[in-house]
Amino acid sequence: TEDYVFVKIAVEDFLLHDLYQLAAFADRQKNADRLKEGITVMLSLVELRCRPWLNGMELLEDLQRNKQTLSSGDKGVDSLLKGGFREGQLTELVGPSSSGKTQFCMQAAASVAEKHAGRVLYLDTGNSFSARRIAQFGSSSETSLGQKVISRISCHTVYDIYTMLEILQGLDVTLRSQVQTNVNEQRLRLLVVDSISSLITPILGGSGSQGTCP
């Protein structure tokens, strides 16, 4: 007779465990076809969505080609980043609680909206966004210009990872549609997530909320 072990795998397991370890676990099971299928799909999505590995020379060539930068609004940070945020790249800001991460994110949003006349999407997970504070970061005292800067920043309050993924999926569809139809709308220049850890931590079973990703 053959013994069958039924194992329930939740979505969280794909986040908590290494996919290759799950694959090795599935290989030891006699009835894990659906698990193997799920792992294969996940690996395909990772390969499709993530950038390929790059060596040092390739990173240097990419740096030399990608010279378009967005000012963070802070001269010291811009100098550290060799001009500011680079378009198409992820910049992660990490620090202890109350160290100024949210203030920096709002300053960056105001800088991009004003200096680069670009749209900014701000995903606020801690109810910390303040339009009044962003207005104070503006370099101009003109009310009309300040209102124009604020109008370029869209803020969405997000309390769980599923809502954020839904917003990002919708954003991806919208941007692809604009490219395909050549819609002449104000370009999205910056996406701020403040902060990702407060959404991921409950799923992973921990506590605390460090880390902000502009």
N, C-alpha and C positions, 0 to 999 in steps of 0.2 A: 504494500500500500504506500501511497505517497502522502506526505504531510504538507498542508498548505498553511501559510501564515499570512493573514490579511493585515496589512499595515496602512494606517490612515495618514496621508501626507497632506498637510495644510499649506496654504500659500506662504505662511510665515516660515515654514521649513526651508523654502527656497531662498529666503532672505537670511536665515540664521546659519545655514550650513553651506559648506563648499559644494558646488554642483558636482565636482568630480568625486567627492566622497559619497554623495547621494547616488551617483552612477555606479560606484563600486558596491554600495549597499544593494542596489537594484539587481546587480549581476548575481548576487548571492541568493536572491529570492526566486521561487519557482513560478510565481504568478504576478510579476511586476511589469507586465507589458505596458500598462497605462502610465506607470511611473517613469519607465524608460522613455516613453513617447513625450511625456512632459519635460523631462530633462533635455531631450533632443531639441524641443521647441525653444526652451529657455536658452540653451547654448547658441542656437541659431539667431535668436533675438539679440543676445549679447554681441555676437560677432557682427551683426548687421548695424547695431546702434553705436557701438564703441569704436573709437579710432584705433587703427592698427598700431602695433608697437613701432616706435621710432628710435633710431640710435642717435647719438650726440650730433653727428654731422647732419642728419636729416632735420633735427630740431633747429640747428643753426641756420640751415637753408630756409626753413619755414619762417624763422624769426626775421631773416633778411628780406623775404618776400612780403611778409605781412607787416607793413609799416604803419597801417592805419590804427591809431590809438584814440582812446576816449579818456579825457581828463577826469580824475576822481574828485577833483576839487581841492585836493591837498597836494601842495608842491613836493613835500617830502615823499609821499607815497608814489606820486608820478615819477619822481626821480628814481626811486627804488625799482619801479616797474619799467624803467627806460621809456617814459613818455605817458604811461597810464595803462588802462585796460586795453588789451588787444581784442579786436572783434573776432568772434568765433571761438574764443577761448574761455575756459572756466577759471575764475579767480576765487579762491576760498579764503575767508577771513576767520581766524580762530582766536579765541581769547576767553578769559574768565568772565563770569557774570559782571555786568556793570562796568565793563572796560571801554565802552564806547563803540561797540560794533554796530548797533542800530543807528547811532548818530552818523557814523561814517557812511552807512548805506544810504541814508536820506541825503547826506551831502553829495554823494556820488550821483544819486538820482537827479538832484537839482542841477548839478554841474552838466550832466549829459543833456538834460532838457533845455538848459539855457545856452551853453556854449556850442553844442552840436545840433541844436534844434531838432532833437530826435525824440521819438516816443519811448517811454519807459514803462515797463510792467513790473509792479511791485507786489509780491506775494507776502502778505503779513500774517504770520502764524501766532503772534503773541499780542495782537491788538496794540502795537507800539507805534504805528504810523501816525504822523502828525503833519497835516498840510501846513499848519501855521509855522511849524519848525522848519519845514522845507523852504517856505517863503523867506525865512530869515537867512538862509544860505545864499540867496540870490545876490549877485554883485550890484544890481541896479535897485534904486529906490523908487523907480517908476511903478505905480500900481498896475498899469496896463500890462507892462512887461512881466511883472510878477504873476498876474493872473494867467498870462499866456504860458508861462513856464509850468504852473500848476496844472493847466489843462492838458499838458503833454504827458502827465504822469497818471497812470491808471493803477489804482490799488484794489486788490482783492483780499478779503480776510479769509484765511484758510485754517481750519482747525484739525484736519486729518489728512493723511497721506493720499487717500483715495480722491478727495476733492482736488488736491494739488495735481495729481496725475490727470484728472479729468480736464482741468484748466490747461495743462501743458499739451494734452492731446488736441484740444480745441485750437490752441495757438498754432500747433504744427499744421493742422488742416487749413487754417486761415492763411498762414504765410505761404504755404504751397499753392493755394488757390490764387493769391495775389501775384505770385511769380508766373503762374501759367496764363493768367488773364491780363498780365501787364497793368494791373490796377495801380494808378498813381496816387498812393496814399502816403501819409507821413510814415517814414521808415522806423520800425522798432529797432532801437540801438542798444538797449540795456534791459536785462531781466534780472531782478533782485529777488532772492528767496531769503527771508529773514524770519526764522531761521529753519534750516532743514532738520536739525537735530531734534527739535521739539516734536516733529512729526514721526521721525524714525524711531526715537527712543521708546515710545509706548509699544511699538511692534516688537522690538528686540528685548523688551522686558526690563529695561534699565530705568534710571531716573536722571534728571538734570537736563540742562539745555544749553550746551556750549556749541558755538560755531554758527557762522553766518556766511552765506555764499552770495556775493553779488555777481 
